[in-house]
């Protein structure tokens, strides 16, 4: 069954306190390799049948209108797997 | 600056109420194309300098131990971008 993956990340200019908390936790564990940690969302939409251009266009609309909040988030990727 | 992306999804046998809520919202909007919607997390770890095997091994450990909860989540992907 094909799966369409939509990746949504907090906008670069926002602080992302959740990512900051993970970064601080890593520092406390002695892991200093990462300059920044940011946390977004990964949506997996499974589809019965084929994925065509019309469906992908619909996914792009849904990604912008339903899956993400354009004020604070960017849709950074839409890809079909399987 | 290289970015290591870690994808974490709720385990397949779990219900994922957040994904279900989005699926129901799409149904209410008349979108019936998707069999299921599941929502996981996307971590972006930025690194200054090169990504080598030792660092990727460390990321794999962190993904299992810090970024995900093995009881309810699976690490579904680790990849280097840029």
Backbone of each chain as nested JSON, in Angstrom:
{
  "chains": [
    {"id": "A", "residues": [
      {"number": 1, "name": "UNK", "atoms": {"N": [0.847, -1.2, 0.0], "CA": [0.0, 0.0, 0.0], "C": [0.88, 1.246, 0.0]}},
      {"number": 2, "name": "UNK", "atoms": {"N": [0.727, 2.153, -1.003], "CA": [1.594, 3.333, -1.03], "C": [1.335, 4.239, 0.169]}},
      {"number": 3, "name": "UNK", "atoms": {"N": [2.387, 4.857, 0.632], "CA": [2.293, 5.8, 1.741], "C": [2.858, 7.144, 1.294]}},
      {"number": 4, "name": "UNK", "atoms": {"N": [2.105, 8.193, 1.56], "CA": [2.592, 9.537, 1.263], "C": [3.067, 10.148, 2.581]}},
      {"number": 5, "name": "UNK", "atoms": {"N": [4.33, 10.554, 2.599], "CA": [4.915, 11.118, 3.812], "C": [4.964, 12.637, 3.682]}},
      {"number": 6, "name": "UNK", "atoms": {"N": [4.403, 13.318, 4.666], "CA": [4.438, 14.787, 4.704], "C": [5.254, 15.202, 5.929]}},
      {"number": 7, "name": "UNK", "atoms": {"N": [6.301, 15.975, 5.709], "CA": [7.142, 16.444, 6.812], "C": [6.873, 17.911, 7.091]}},
      {"number": 8, "name": "UNK", "atoms": {"N": [6.638, 18.208, 8.354], "CA": [6.32, 19.573, 8.782], "C": [7.303, 19.963, 9.881]}},
      {"number": 9, "name": "UNK", "atoms": {"N": [7.938, 21.118, 9.734], "CA": [8.899, 21.568, 10.756], "C": [8.503, 22.953, 11.253]}},
      {"number": 10, "name": "UNK", "atoms": {"N": [8.873, 23.27, 12.51], "CA": [8.656, 24.644, 12.974], "C": [9.486, 25.603, 12.121]}},
      {"number": 11, "name": "UNK", "atoms": {"N": [8.972, 26.789, 11.872], "CA": [9.702, 27.757, 11.055], "C": [11.071, 28.051, 11.669]}},
      {"number": 12, "name": "UNK", "atoms": {"N": [12.054, 28.306, 10.809], "CA": [13.44, 28.476, 11.26], "C": [13.576, 29.604, 12.275]}},
      {"number": 13, "name": "UNK", "atoms": {"N": [12.73, 30.65, 12.147], "CA": [12.889, 31.803, 13.035], "C": [12.23, 31.588, 14.4]}},
      {"number": 14, "name": "UNK", "atoms": {"N": [11.555, 30.454, 14.574], "CA": [10.93, 30.183, 15.874], "C": [11.881, 29.393, 16.77]}},
      {"number": 15, "name": "UNK", "atoms": {"N": [11.66, 29.5, 18.08], "CA": [12.627, 28.947, 19.021], "C": [12.58, 27.426, 19.16]}},
      {"number": 16, "name": "UNK", "atoms": {"N": [11.418, 26.8, 19.001], "CA": [11.272, 25.353, 19.175], "C": [11.755, 24.873, 20.549]}},
      {"number": 17, "name": "UNK", "atoms": {"N": [11.012, 25.218, 21.605], "CA": [11.429, 24.85, 22.97], "C": [11.547, 23.333, 23.171]}},
      {"number": 18, "name": "UNK", "atoms": {"N": [10.74, 22.552, 22.438], "CA": [10.815, 21.095, 22.561], "C": [12.187, 20.595, 22.092]}},
      {"number": 19, "name": "UNK", "atoms": {"N": [12.639, 21.131, 20.944], "CA": [13.956, 20.756, 20.438], "C": [15.063, 21.209, 21.373]}},
      {"number": 20, "name": "UNK", "atoms": {"N": [14.894, 22.416, 21.916], "CA": [15.875, 22.96, 22.865], "C": [15.98, 22.053, 24.091]}},
      {"number": 21, "name": "UNK", "atoms": {"N": [14.842, 21.548, 24.555], "CA": [14.841, 20.671, 25.73], "C": [15.613, 19.395, 25.44]}},
      {"number": 22, "name": "UNK", "atoms": {"N": [15.434, 18.846, 24.226], "CA": [16.171, 17.625, 23.864], "C": [17.662, 17.937, 23.765]}},
      {"number": 23, "name": "UNK", "atoms": {"N": [17.983, 19.089, 23.159], "CA": [19.389, 19.463, 23.033], "C": [20.042, 19.603, 24.418]}},
      {"number": 24, "name": "UNK", "atoms": {"N": [19.319, 20.235, 25.351], "CA": [19.849, 20.379, 26.712], "C": [20.015, 19.018, 27.384]}},
      {"number": 25, "name": "UNK", "atoms": {"N": [19.067, 18.115, 27.148], "CA": [19.164, 16.772, 27.727], "C": [20.406, 16.065, 27.187]}},
      {"number": 26, "name": "UNK", "atoms": {"N": [20.662, 16.227, 25.884], "CA": [21.844, 15.599, 25.29], "C": [23.119, 16.189, 25.906]}},
      {"number": 27, "name": "UNK", "atoms": {"N": [23.14, 17.491, 26.101], "CA": [24.309, 18.128, 26.723], "C": [24.553, 17.535, 28.107]}},
      {"number": 28, "name": "UNK", "atoms": {"N": [23.467, 17.373, 28.87], "CA": [23.613, 16.809, 30.212], "C": [24.162, 15.395, 30.154]}},
      {"number": 29, "name": "UNK", "atoms": {"N": [23.87, 14.676, 29.047], "CA": [24.386, 13.309, 28.88], "C": [25.805, 13.315, 28.304]}},
      {"number": 30, "name": "UNK", "atoms": {"N": [26.343, 14.513, 28.073], "CA": [27.708, 14.588, 27.562], "C": [27.818, 14.544, 26.051]}},
      {"number": 31, "name": "UNK", "atoms": {"N": [26.69, 14.65, 25.353], "CA": [26.712, 14.622, 23.883], "C": [26.73, 16.062, 23.378]}},
      {"number": 32, "name": "UNK", "atoms": {"N": [27.864, 16.447, 22.776], "CA": [28.036, 17.849, 22.368], "C": [28.177, 17.954, 20.852]}},
      {"number": 33, "name": "UNK", "atoms": {"N": [27.8, 16.916, 20.12], "CA": [28.064, 16.872, 18.678], "C": [27.092, 17.703, 17.849]}},
      {"number": 34, "name": "UNK", "atoms": {"N": [25.959, 18.08, 18.442], "CA": [24.918, 18.686, 17.614], "C": [24.759, 20.165, 17.902]}},
      {"number": 35, "name": "UNK", "atoms": {"N": [24.783, 20.921, 16.824], "CA": [24.654, 22.359, 16.905], "C": [23.247, 22.788, 17.28]}},
      {"number": 36, "name": "UNK", "atoms": {"N": [22.271, 22.067, 16.742], "CA": [20.894, 22.372, 17.099], "C": [20.054, 21.116, 16.937]}},
      {"number": 37, "name": "UNK", "atoms": {"N": [18.968, 21.068, 17.677], "CA": [17.991, 19.984, 17.553], "C": [16.643, 20.651, 17.342]}},
      {"number": 38, "name": "UNK", "atoms": {"N": [15.966, 20.292, 16.269], "CA": [14.626, 20.829, 16.036], "C": [13.678, 19.651, 15.824]}},
      {"number": 39, "name": "UNK", "atoms": {"N": [12.458, 19.804, 16.313], "CA": [11.507, 18.692, 16.267], "C": [10.268, 19.109, 15.499]}},
      {"number": 40, "name": "UNK", "atoms": {"N": [9.969, 18.349, 14.469], "CA": [8.761, 18.589, 13.696], "C": [7.891, 17.348, 13.667]}},
      {"number": 41, "name": "UNK", "atoms": {"N": [6.993, 17.298, 12.699], "CA": [6.056, 16.178, 12.612], "C": [6.223, 15.442, 11.299]}},
      {"number": 42, "name": "UNK", "atoms": {"N": [5.995, 14.147, 11.356], "CA": [6.009, 13.326, 10.159], "C": [4.627, 12.677, 10.037]}},
      {"number": 43, "name": "UNK", "atoms": {"N": [3.898, 12.989, 8.974], "CA": [2.572, 12.402, 8.729], "C": [2.727, 11.288, 7.705]}},
      {"number": 44, "name": "UNK", "atoms": {"N": [2.166, 10.127, 8.001], "CA": [2.128, 9.042, 7.021], "C": [0.675, 8.821, 6.614]}},
      {"number": 45, "name": "UNK", "atoms": {"N": [0.374, 9.133, 5.349], "CA": [-0.976, 8.949, 4.812], "C": [-0.941, 7.728, 3.911]}},
      {"number": 46, "name": "UNK", "atoms": {"N": [-1.657, 6.664, 4.273], "CA": [-1.655, 5.486, 3.405], "C": [-2.839, 5.558, 2.451]}},
      {"number": 47, "name": "UNK", "atoms": {"N": [-2.575, 5.071, 1.243], "CA": [-3.541, 5.171, 0.163], "C": [-3.778, 3.777, -0.389]}},
      {"number": 48, "name": "UNK", "atoms": {"N": [-5.032, 3.453, -0.632], "CA": [-5.33, 2.201, -1.324], "C": [-5.335, 2.53, -2.806]}},
      {"number": 49, "name": "UNK", "atoms": {"N": [-4.568, 1.811, -3.586], "CA": [-4.517, 2.109, -5.015], "C": [-3.354, 3.017, -5.348]}},
      {"number": 50, "name": "UNK", "atoms": {"N": [-3.389, 3.539, -6.575], "CA": [-2.237, 4.283, -7.089], "C": [-2.252, 5.735, -6.639]}},
      {"number": 51, "name": "UNK", "atoms": {"N": [-1.065, 6.326, -6.622], "CA": [-0.916, 7.742, -6.319], "C": [-0.709, 8.479, -7.635]}},
      {"number": 52, "name": "UNK", "atoms": {"N": [-1.643, 9.339, -8.012], "CA": [-1.472, 10.099, -9.253], "C": [-1.262, 11.584, -8.938]}},
      {"number": 53, "name": "UNK", "atoms": {"N": [-1.061, 12.367, -10.0], "CA": [-0.765, 13.795, -9.807], "C": [-1.892, 14.531, -9.099]}},
      {"number": 54, "name": "UNK", "atoms": {"N": [-3.15, 14.139, -9.4], "CA": [-4.289, 14.815, -8.78], "C": [-4.278, 14.589, -7.271]}},
      {"number": 55, "name": "UNK", "atoms": {"N": [-3.954, 13.352, -6.868], "CA": [-3.924, 13.054, -5.434], "C": [-2.787, 13.822, -4.767]}},
      {"number": 56, "name": "UNK", "atoms": {"N": [-1.632, 13.88, -5.428], "CA": [-0.501, 14.61, -4.846], "C": [-0.82, 16.096, -4.701]}},
      {"number": 57, "name": "UNK", "atoms": {"N": [-1.561, 16.636, -5.676], "CA": [-1.97, 18.037, -5.585], "C": [-2.883, 18.211, -4.372]}},
      {"number": 58, "name": "UNK", "atoms": {"N": [-3.793, 17.232, -4.168], "CA": [-4.692, 17.292, -3.014], "C": [-3.885, 17.216, -1.713]}},
      {"number": 59, "name": "UNK", "atoms": {"N": [-2.858, 16.357, -1.703], "CA": [-2.024, 16.237, -0.505], "C": [-1.318, 17.562, -0.219]}},
      {"number": 60, "name": "UNK", "atoms": {"N": [-0.835, 18.224, -1.28], "CA": [-0.17, 19.517, -1.072], "C": [-1.125, 20.518, -0.421]}},
      {"number": 61, "name": "UNK", "atoms": {"N": [-2.389, 20.517, -0.881], "CA": [-3.379, 21.427, -0.282], "C": [-3.644, 21.076, 1.177]}},
      {"number": 62, "name": "UNK", "atoms": {"N": [-3.839, 19.762, 1.435], "CA": [-4.102, 19.313, 2.81], "C": [-2.922, 19.631, 3.711]}},
      {"number": 63, "name": "UNK", "atoms": {"N": [-1.704, 19.429, 3.19], "CA": [-0.499, 19.693, 3.987], "C": [-0.478, 21.147, 4.429]}},
      {"number": 64, "name": "UNK", "atoms": {"N": [-0.838, 22.055, 3.508], "CA": [-0.816, 23.487, 3.843], "C": [-1.987, 23.891, 4.736]}},
      {"number": 65, "name": "UNK", "atoms": {"N": [-3.165, 23.287, 4.483], "CA": [-4.379, 23.789, 5.139], "C": [-4.723, 23.036, 6.424]}},
      {"number": 66, "name": "UNK", "atoms": {"N": [-4.424, 21.75, 6.488], "CA": [-4.877, 20.936, 7.62], "C": [-3.709, 20.424, 8.462]}},
      {"number": 67, "name": "UNK", "atoms": {"N": [-2.656, 19.921, 7.804], "CA": [-1.587, 19.252, 8.55], "C": [-0.597, 20.231, 9.179]}},
      {"number": 68, "name": "UNK", "atoms": {"N": [-0.555, 21.444, 8.67], "CA": [0.404, 22.4, 9.224], "C": [-0.29, 23.717, 9.516]}},
      {"number": 69, "name": "UNK", "atoms": {"N": [0.327, 24.485, 10.381], "CA": [-0.132, 25.828, 10.711], "C": [0.879, 26.801, 10.11]}},
      {"number": 70, "name": "UNK", "atoms": {"N": [0.473, 27.483, 9.038], "CA": [1.411, 28.297, 8.26], "C": [2.029, 29.435, 9.073]}},
      {"number": 71, "name": "UNK", "atoms": {"N": [1.404, 29.773, 10.192], "CA": [1.953, 30.862, 11.006], "C": [3.253, 30.425, 11.689]}},
      {"number": 72, "name": "UNK", "atoms": {"N": [3.307, 29.156, 12.085], "CA": [4.465, 28.703, 12.867], "C": [5.213, 27.533, 12.232]}},
      {"number": 73, "name": "UNK", "atoms": {"N": [4.671, 26.952, 11.146], "CA": [5.285, 25.741, 10.588], "C": [5.449, 25.844, 9.07]}},
      {"number": 74, "name": "UNK", "atoms": {"N": [6.425, 25.092, 8.557], "CA": [6.623, 24.952, 7.117], "C": [6.474, 23.488, 6.727]}},
      {"number": 75, "name": "UNK", "atoms": {"N": [5.84, 23.238, 5.587], "CA": [5.837, 21.895, 5.011], "C": [7.168, 21.74, 4.29]}},
      {"number": 76, "name": "UNK", "atoms": {"N": [8.044, 20.852, 4.777], "CA": [9.395, 20.771, 4.21], "C": [9.552, 19.612, 3.235]}},
      {"number": 77, "name": "UNK", "atoms": {"N": [8.551, 18.727, 3.166], "CA": [8.71, 17.629, 2.225], "C": [7.431, 16.834, 2.044]}},
      {"number": 78, "name": "UNK", "atoms": {"N": [7.189, 16.403, 0.809], "CA": [6.086, 15.494, 0.506], "C": [6.655, 14.444, -0.427]}},
      {"number": 79, "name": "UNK", "atoms": {"N": [6.634, 13.174, 0.004], "CA": [7.176, 12.137, -0.887], "C": [6.366, 10.857, -0.772]}},
      {"number": 80, "name": "UNK", "atoms": {"N": [6.376, 10.096, -1.853], "CA": [5.649, 8.832, -1.885], "C": [6.648, 7.712, -1.625]}},
      {"number": 81, "name": "UNK", "atoms": {"N": [6.335, 6.832, -0.669], "CA": [7.212, 5.689, -0.417], "C": [6.451, 4.402, -0.728]}},
      {"number": 82, "name": "UNK", "atoms": {"N": [7.194, 3.349, -1.052], "CA": [6.659, 2.024, -1.411], "C": [6.045, 1.994, -2.798]}}
    ]},
    {"id": "B", "residues": [
      {"number": 1, "name": "UNK", "atoms": {"N": [25.704, 23.183, 6.329], "CA": [25.84, 22.405, 7.572], "C": [25.032, 21.102, 7.431]}},
      {"number": 2, "name": "UNK", "atoms": {"N": [25.681, 19.939, 7.601], "CA": [24.926, 18.687, 7.434], "C": [23.858, 18.551, 8.517]}},
      {"number": 3, "name": "UNK", "atoms": {"N": [22.756, 17.97, 8.137], "CA": [21.664, 17.718, 9.062], "C": [21.364, 16.227, 9.063]}},
      {"number": 4, "name": "UNK", "atoms": {"N": [21.263, 15.663, 10.251], "CA": [20.879, 14.259, 10.365], "C": [19.402, 14.224, 10.756]}},
      {"number": 5, "name": "UNK", "atoms": {"N": [18.609, 13.547, 9.937], "CA": [17.169, 13.474, 10.193], "C": [16.839, 12.119, 10.808]}},
      {"number": 6, "name": "UNK", "atoms": {"N": [16.16, 12.141, 11.939], "CA": [15.717, 10.915, 12.601], "C": [14.192, 10.91, 12.601]}},
      {"number": 7, "name": "UNK", "atoms": {"N": [13.605, 9.856, 12.026], "CA": [12.147, 9.75, 11.979], "C": [11.661, 8.715, 12.984]}},
      {"number": 8, "name": "UNK", "atoms": {"N": [10.69, 9.105, 13.78], "CA": [10.139, 8.24, 14.823], "C": [8.633, 8.161, 14.628]}},
      {"number": 9, "name": "UNK", "atoms": {"N": [8.103, 6.937, 14.587], "CA": [6.651, 6.772, 14.404], "C": [6.08, 5.937, 15.55]}},
      {"number": 10, "name": "UNK", "atoms": {"N": [4.795, 6.164, 15.876], "CA": [4.158, 5.283, 16.862], "C": [4.141, 3.853, 16.316]}},
      {"number": 11, "name": "UNK", "atoms": {"N": [4.294, 2.879, 17.189], "CA": [4.296, 1.478, 16.745], "C": [3.001, 1.149, 16.005]}},
      {"number": 12, "name": "UNK", "atoms": {"N": [3.112, 0.263, 15.004], "CA": [1.967, -0.046, 14.136], "C": [0.774, -0.579, 14.932]}},
      {"number": 13, "name": "UNK", "atoms": {"N": [1.036, -1.296, 16.023], "CA": [-0.075, -1.904, 16.766], "C": [-0.767, -0.914, 17.698]}},
      {"number": 14, "name": "UNK", "atoms": {"N": [-0.245, 0.311, 17.79], "CA": [-0.883, 1.305, 18.652], "C": [-1.898, 2.129, 17.864]}},
      {"number": 15, "name": "UNK", "atoms": {"N": [-2.871, 2.695, 18.572], "CA": [-3.991, 3.347, 17.904], "C": [-3.654, 4.71, 17.299]}},
      {"number": 16, "name": "UNK", "atoms": {"N": [-2.74, 5.468, 17.892], "CA": [-2.404, 6.81, 17.412], "C": [-3.636, 7.726, 17.317]}},
      {"number": 17, "name": "UNK", "atoms": {"N": [-4.195, 8.125, 18.464], "CA": [-5.406, 8.952, 18.472], "C": [-5.227, 10.287, 17.751]}},
      {"number": 18, "name": "UNK", "atoms": {"N": [-4.008, 10.842, 17.775], "CA": [-3.744, 12.105, 17.08], "C": [-3.952, 11.929, 15.571]}},
      {"number": 19, "name": "UNK", "atoms": {"N": [-3.418, 10.832, 15.03], "CA": [-3.587, 10.549, 13.601], "C": [-5.051, 10.314, 13.26]}},
      {"number": 20, "name": "UNK", "atoms": {"N": [-5.736, 9.587, 14.17], "CA": [-7.16, 9.311, 13.97], "C": [-7.964, 10.615, 13.926]}},
      {"number": 21, "name": "UNK", "atoms": {"N": [-7.605, 11.555, 14.798], "CA": [-8.313, 12.841, 14.834], "C": [-8.145, 13.581, 13.509]}},
      {"number": 22, "name": "UNK", "atoms": {"N": [-6.917, 13.537, 12.948], "CA": [-6.689, 14.197, 11.66], "C": [-7.479, 13.49, 10.568]}},
      {"number": 23, "name": "UNK", "atoms": {"N": [-7.469, 12.148, 10.617], "CA": [-8.218, 11.386, 9.607], "C": [-9.711, 11.748, 9.667]}},
      {"number": 24, "name": "UNK", "atoms": {"N": [-10.256, 11.838, 10.881], "CA": [-11.667, 12.2, 11.026], "C": [-11.924, 13.621, 10.522]}},
      {"number": 25, "name": "UNK", "atoms": {"N": [-10.986, 14.524, 10.775], "CA": [-11.143, 15.899, 10.295], "C": [-11.171, 15.913, 8.77]}},
      {"number": 26, "name": "UNK", "atoms": {"N": [-10.298, 15.103, 8.143], "CA": [-10.278, 15.045, 6.674], "C": [-11.605, 14.491, 6.147]}},
      {"number": 27, "name": "UNK", "atoms": {"N": [-12.13, 13.458, 6.823], "CA": [-13.428, 12.902, 6.403], "C": [-14.51, 13.973, 6.449]}},
      {"number": 28, "name": "UNK", "atoms": {"N": [-14.501, 14.748, 7.532], "CA": [-15.51, 15.809, 7.651], "C": [-15.378, 16.834, 6.532]}},
      {"number": 29, "name": "UNK", "atoms": {"N": [-14.126, 17.012, 6.037], "CA": [-13.896, 17.944, 4.932], "C": [-14.181, 17.296, 3.579]}},
      {"number": 30, "name": "UNK", "atoms": {"N": [-14.617, 16.027, 3.605], "CA": [-14.957, 15.357, 2.356], "C": [-13.781, 14.665, 1.686]}},
      {"number": 31, "name": "UNK", "atoms": {"N": [-12.662, 14.565, 2.362], "CA": [-11.48, 13.899, 1.788], "C": [-11.469, 12.442, 2.254]}},
      {"number": 32, "name": "UNK", "atoms": {"N": [-11.702, 11.527, 1.291], "CA": [-11.831, 10.108, 1.654], "C": [-10.714, 9.277, 1.024]}},
      {"number": 33, "name": "UNK", "atoms": {"N": [-9.645, 9.936, 0.578], "CA": [-8.607, 9.229, -0.185], "C": [-7.658, 8.407, 0.677]}},
      {"number": 34, "name": "UNK", "atoms": {"N": [-7.643, 8.659, 1.976], "CA": [-6.593, 8.049, 2.782], "C": [-7.144, 6.976, 3.702]}},
      {"number": 35, "name": "UNK", "atoms": {"N": [-6.489, 5.82, 3.621], "CA": [-6.862, 4.681, 4.44], "C": [-6.524, 4.876, 5.905]}},
      {"number": 36, "name": "UNK", "atoms": {"N": [-5.392, 5.511, 6.143], "CA": [-5.016, 5.793, 7.522], "C": [-4.095, 7.007, 7.551]}},
      {"number": 37, "name": "UNK", "atoms": {"N": [-4.102, 7.678, 8.683], "CA": [-3.189, 8.793, 8.919], "C": [-2.487, 8.495, 10.233]}},
      {"number": 38, "name": "UNK", "atoms": {"N": [-1.178, 8.5, 10.194], "CA": [-0.421, 8.307, 11.434], "C": [0.566, 9.463, 11.578]}},
      {"number": 39, "name": "UNK", "atoms": {"N": [0.778, 9.879, 12.819], "CA": [1.62, 11.05, 13.051], "C": [2.789, 10.68, 13.95]}},
      {"number": 40, "name": "UNK", "atoms": {"N": [3.978, 10.929, 13.449], "CA": [5.184, 10.683, 14.238], "C": [5.996, 11.957, 14.343]}},
      {"number": 41, "name": "UNK", "atoms": {"N": [7.26, 11.79, 14.686], "CA": [8.124, 12.951, 14.888], "C": [9.295, 12.921, 13.93]}},
      {"number": 42, "name": "UNK", "atoms": {"N": [9.73, 14.106, 13.555], "CA": [10.915, 14.264, 12.719], "C": [11.907, 15.137, 13.474]}},
      {"number": 43, "name": "UNK", "atoms": {"N": [13.056, 14.556, 13.808], "CA": [14.115, 15.294, 14.502], "C": [15.154, 15.719, 13.484]}},
      {"number": 44, "name": "UNK", "atoms": {"N": [15.532, 16.975, 13.523], "CA": [16.633, 17.452, 12.69], "C": [17.79, 17.84, 13.598]}},
      {"number": 45, "name": "UNK", "atoms": {"N": [18.875, 17.087, 13.506], "CA": [20.079, 17.355, 14.301], "C": [21.114, 17.967, 13.368]}},
      {"number": 46, "name": "UNK", "atoms": {"N": [21.485, 19.215, 13.595], "CA": [22.5, 19.81, 12.725], "C": [23.88, 19.629, 13.341]}},
      {"number": 47, "name": "UNK", "atoms": {"N": [24.839, 19.416, 12.456], "CA": [26.196, 19.089, 12.869], "C": [27.14, 20.086, 12.211]}},
      {"number": 48, "name": "UNK", "atoms": {"N": [28.084, 20.59, 12.978], "CA": [29.135, 21.401, 12.379], "C": [30.238, 20.44, 11.987]}},
      {"number": 49, "name": "UNK", "atoms": {"N": [30.665, 20.487, 10.737], "CA": [31.707, 19.569, 10.292], "C": [31.11, 18.324, 9.657]}},
      {"number": 50, "name": "UNK", "atoms": {"N": [31.944, 17.328, 9.459], "CA": [31.557, 16.157, 8.675], "C": [30.83, 15.115, 9.532]}},
      {"number": 51, "name": "UNK", "atoms": {"N": [30.009, 14.325, 8.852], "CA": [29.308, 13.218, 9.514], "C": [30.063, 11.933, 9.183]}},
      {"number": 52, "name": "UNK", "atoms": {"N": [30.614, 11.286, 10.187], "CA": [31.322, 10.025, 9.934], "C": [30.56, 8.858, 10.567]}},
      {"number": 53, "name": "UNK", "atoms": {"N": [31.095, 7.657, 10.378], "CA": [30.408, 6.459, 10.872], "C": [30.244, 6.468, 12.387]}},
      {"number": 54, "name": "UNK", "atoms": {"N": [31.262, 6.987, 13.085], "CA": [31.193, 7.013, 14.548], "C": [30.033, 7.892, 15.01]}},
      {"number": 55, "name": "UNK", "atoms": {"N": [29.87, 9.041, 14.329], "CA": [28.779, 9.95, 14.706], "C": [27.424, 9.307, 14.397]}},
      {"number": 56, "name": "UNK", "atoms": {"N": [27.338, 8.64, 13.25], "CA": [26.062, 7.997, 12.902], "C": [25.716, 6.898, 13.906]}},
      {"number": 57, "name": "UNK", "atoms": {"N": [26.729, 6.183, 14.379], "CA": [26.504, 5.15, 15.389], "C": [25.969, 5.806, 16.666]}},
      {"number": 58, "name": "UNK", "atoms": {"N": [26.565, 6.963, 17.014], "CA": [26.094, 7.69, 18.191], "C": [24.644, 8.143, 18.004]}},
      {"number": 59, "name": "UNK", "atoms": {"N": [24.321, 8.609, 16.782], "CA": [22.952, 9.038, 16.506], "C": [21.99, 7.871, 16.66]}},
      {"number": 60, "name": "UNK", "atoms": {"N": [22.41, 6.692, 16.181], "CA": [21.534, 5.515, 16.325], "C": [21.244, 5.228, 17.795]}},
      {"number": 61, "name": "UNK", "atoms": {"N": [22.27, 5.339, 18.632], "CA": [22.074, 5.112, 20.079], "C": [21.134, 6.156, 20.673]}},
      {"number": 62, "name": "UNK", "atoms": {"N": [21.392, 7.429, 20.32], "CA": [20.556, 8.518, 20.848], "C": [19.103, 8.353, 20.381]}},
      {"number": 63, "name": "UNK", "atoms": {"N": [18.941, 7.952, 19.113], "CA": [17.596, 7.777, 18.575], "C": [16.834, 6.737, 19.401]}},
      {"number": 64, "name": "UNK", "atoms": {"N": [17.51, 5.645, 19.741], "CA": [16.853, 4.586, 20.507], "C": [16.644, 4.971, 21.97]}},
      {"number": 65, "name": "UNK", "atoms": {"N": [17.632, 5.673, 22.548], "CA": [17.614, 5.887, 23.994], "C": [16.966, 7.2, 24.419]}},
      {"number": 66, "name": "UNK", "atoms": {"N": [17.105, 8.247, 23.598], "CA": [16.659, 9.58, 24.023], "C": [15.489, 10.082, 23.174]}},
      {"number": 67, "name": "UNK", "atoms": {"N": [15.603, 9.921, 21.846], "CA": [14.611, 10.548, 20.959], "C": [13.323, 9.743, 20.843]}},
      {"number": 68, "name": "UNK", "atoms": {"N": [13.384, 8.46, 21.175], "CA": [12.169, 7.647, 21.056], "C": [11.938, 6.863, 22.336]}},
      {"number": 69, "name": "UNK", "atoms": {"N": [10.716, 6.451, 22.517], "CA": [10.325, 5.583, 23.626], "C": [10.014, 4.214, 23.034]}},
      {"number": 70, "name": "UNK", "atoms": {"N": [10.913, 3.25, 23.274], "CA": [10.822, 1.949, 22.604], "C": [9.535, 1.19, 22.935]}},
      {"number": 71, "name": "UNK", "atoms": {"N": [8.858, 1.597, 24.01], "CA": [7.615, 0.906, 24.37], "C": [6.5, 1.236, 23.378]}},
      {"number": 72, "name": "UNK", "atoms": {"N": [6.489, 2.479, 22.896], "CA": [5.377, 2.912, 22.045], "C": [5.805, 3.411, 20.667]}},
      {"number": 73, "name": "UNK", "atoms": {"N": [7.115, 3.531, 20.439], "CA": [7.578, 4.13, 19.179], "C": [8.678, 3.306, 18.522]}},
      {"number": 74, "name": "UNK", "atoms": {"N": [8.783, 3.449, 17.208], "CA": [9.877, 2.851, 16.443], "C": [10.663, 3.961, 15.744]}},
      {"number": 75, "name": "UNK", "atoms": {"N": [11.988, 3.794, 15.712], "CA": [12.815, 4.667, 14.871], "C": [12.727, 4.099, 13.456]}},
      {"number": 76, "name": "UNK", "atoms": {"N": [12.11, 4.845, 12.546], "CA": [11.87, 4.301, 11.199], "C": [12.883, 4.787, 10.17]}},
      {"number": 77, "name": "UNK", "atoms": {"N": [13.703, 5.758, 10.541], "CA": [14.685, 6.214, 9.551], "C": [15.716, 7.143, 10.145]}},
      {"number": 78, "name": "UNK", "atoms": {"N": [16.962, 6.985, 9.672], "CA": [18.036, 7.917, 10.024], "C": [18.763, 8.231, 8.725]}},
      {"number": 79, "name": "UNK", "atoms": {"N": [18.776, 9.496, 8.329], "CA": [19.475, 9.826, 7.086], "C": [20.16, 11.178, 7.194]}},
      {"number": 80, "name": "UNK", "atoms": {"N": [21.22, 11.316, 6.422], "CA": [21.97, 12.564, 6.407], "C": [21.525, 13.363, 5.189]}},
      {"number": 81, "name": "UNK", "atoms": {"N": [21.175, 14.631, 5.385], "CA": [20.812, 15.482, 4.245], "C": [21.795, 16.647, 4.139]}},
      {"number": 82, "name": "UNK", "atoms": {"N": [21.942, 17.163, 2.937], "CA": [22.867, 18.263, 2.595], "C": [24.309, 17.805, 2.571]}}
    ]}
  ]
}
